[in-house]
């Protein structure tokens, strides 16, 4: 990395304090980078936080999800169609 980091868009840039999408490695520092794993997810909300009561970033149909992490029963990643980042219950992931 050299120069300044570009501003992060929390809705579209998959970056947290502990890890980030490998696609951001050239512009943003994170302790760990993850290569997304493609999974299908069943229909339902894409949450901003790993909490059923949190704000909904988007409503998803049965579609492709780029999985970056699973912790505490929640899958974190982004909707492949438009790169909206968020959490879904891990039970909605299809193998």
C-alpha positions as a Markdown table, in Angstrom:
| # | Residue | x | y | z |
|---|---|---|---|---|
| 1 | Unk | 0.0 | 0.0 | 0.0 |
| 2 | Unk | 1.2 | 3.5 | -0.7 |
| 3 | Unk | -0.5 | 6.9 | -0.6 |
| 4 | Unk | -3.8 | 7.6 | 1.0 |
| 5 | Unk | -6.6 | 5.2 | 1.5 |
| 6 | Unk | -9.8 | 5.9 | -0.4 |
| 7 | Unk | -12.9 | 6.6 | 1.8 |
| 8 | Unk | -14.8 | 3.5 | 2.7 |
| 9 | Unk | -18.5 | 3.1 | 1.8 |
| 10 | Unk | -19.9 | 0.9 | 4.6 |
| 11 | Unk | -22.9 | -0.1 | 2.4 |
| 12 | Unk | -20.6 | -1.4 | -0.4 |
| 13 | Unk | -17.1 | -2.0 | 1.0 |
| 14 | Unk | -16.8 | -5.2 | 2.9 |
| 15 | Unk | -14.4 | -4.0 | 5.6 |
| 16 | Unk | -14.6 | -4.4 | 9.4 |
| 17 | Unk | -12.1 | -3.7 | 12.1 |
| 18 | Unk | -11.0 | -7.3 | 12.2 |
| 19 | Unk | -11.2 | -8.4 | 8.5 |
| 20 | Unk | -11.9 | -7.2 | 5.0 |
| 21 | Unk | -12.6 | -8.5 | 1.5 |
| 22 | Unk | -9.3 | -9.3 | -0.3 |
| 23 | Unk | -10.4 | -6.9 | -3.0 |
| 24 | Unk | -9.7 | -4.0 | -0.6 |
| 25 | Unk | -6.1 | -5.1 | 0.2 |
| 26 | Unk | -4.5 | -2.6 | -2.1 |
| 27 | Unk | -6.3 | 0.4 | -0.7 |
| 28 | Unk | -7.3 | -0.3 | 2.9 |
| 29 | Unk | -5.4 | -1.9 | 5.9 |
| 30 | Unk | -7.1 | -4.7 | 7.8 |
| 31 | Unk | -5.5 | -7.3 | 10.2 |
| 32 | Unk | -6.9 | -10.1 | 8.0 |
| 33 | Unk | -8.1 | -10.3 | 4.4 |
| 34 | Unk | -10.6 | -12.9 | 3.2 |
| 35 | Unk | -11.3 | -14.2 | -0.3 |
| 36 | Unk | -15.2 | -14.4 | -0.7 |
| 37 | Unk | -16.8 | -17.8 | -1.1 |
| 38 | Unk | -19.9 | -17.9 | -3.3 |
| 39 | Unk | -23.0 | -19.2 | -1.7 |
| 40 | Unk | -26.7 | -19.1 | -2.5 |
| 41 | Unk | -28.9 | -17.6 | 0.2 |
| 42 | Unk | -32.6 | -18.0 | 0.7 |
| 43 | Unk | -34.9 | -14.9 | 0.6 |
| 44 | Unk | -35.0 | -12.5 | 3.5 |
| 45 | Unk | -33.5 | -9.4 | 4.9 |
| 46 | Unk | -29.8 | -8.4 | 4.7 |
| 47 | Unk | -29.0 | -6.7 | 8.0 |
| 48 | Unk | -26.6 | -3.9 | 8.7 |
| 49 | Unk | -25.5 | -5.7 | 12.0 |
| 50 | Unk | -25.6 | -9.3 | 13.2 |
| 51 | Unk | -29.0 | -8.8 | 14.9 |
| 52 | Unk | -32.5 | -9.5 | 13.8 |
| 53 | Unk | -33.5 | -6.1 | 15.2 |
| 54 | Unk | -30.9 | -4.1 | 13.3 |
| 55 | Unk | -31.6 | -1.9 | 10.2 |
| 56 | Unk | -32.2 | -3.8 | 7.0 |
| 57 | Unk | -29.7 | -2.9 | 4.3 |
| 58 | Unk | -31.6 | -4.7 | 1.5 |
| 59 | Unk | -34.3 | -7.4 | 1.0 |
| 60 | Unk | -32.8 | -10.4 | -0.8 |
| 61 | Unk | -34.5 | -13.0 | -2.9 |
| 62 | Unk | -32.9 | -16.4 | -3.4 |
| 63 | Unk | -29.6 | -15.2 | -4.9 |
| 64 | Unk | -25.8 | -15.3 | -4.8 |
| 65 | Unk | -24.1 | -14.1 | -1.6 |
| 66 | Unk | -20.3 | -13.6 | -1.3 |
| 67 | Unk | -19.5 | -15.1 | 2.1 |
| 68 | Unk | -16.6 | -13.6 | 4.1 |
| 69 | Unk | -17.2 | -14.8 | 7.7 |
| 70 | Unk | -19.6 | -16.8 | 9.9 |
| 71 | Unk | -19.6 | -16.0 | 13.6 |
| 72 | Unk | -22.3 | -16.5 | 16.2 |
| 73 | Unk | -24.8 | -17.9 | 13.8 |
| 74 | Unk | -24.5 | -14.9 | 11.4 |
| 75 | Unk | -22.9 | -14.9 | 7.9 |
| 76 | Unk | -21.2 | -11.6 | 6.9 |
| 77 | Unk | -20.6 | -10.7 | 3.2 |
| 78 | Unk | -22.3 | -9.0 | 0.3 |
| 79 | Unk | -25.0 | -9.5 | -2.3 |
| 80 | Unk | -23.2 | -10.3 | -5.5 |
| 81 | Unk | -25.7 | -8.5 | -7.7 |
| 82 | Unk | -25.0 | -5.0 | -6.3 |
| 83 | Unk | -22.3 | -5.5 | -3.7 |
| 84 | Unk | -24.5 | -4.4 | -0.7 |
| 85 | Unk | -22.7 | -5.5 | 2.5 |
| 86 | Unk | -24.5 | -7.0 | 5.5 |
| 87 | Unk | -25.4 | -10.0 | 7.6 |
| 88 | Unk | -27.8 | -12.9 | 7.1 |
| 89 | Unk | -28.6 | -15.7 | 9.6 |
| 90 | Unk | -26.2 | -18.6 | 8.7 |
| 91 | Unk | -29.2 | -20.9 | 8.5 |
| 92 | Unk | -30.2 | -19.1 | 5.3 |
| 93 | Unk | -27.0 | -20.2 | 3.5 |
| 94 | Unk | -27.4 | -23.0 | 1.0 |
| 95 | Unk | -24.7 | -25.6 | 0.5 |
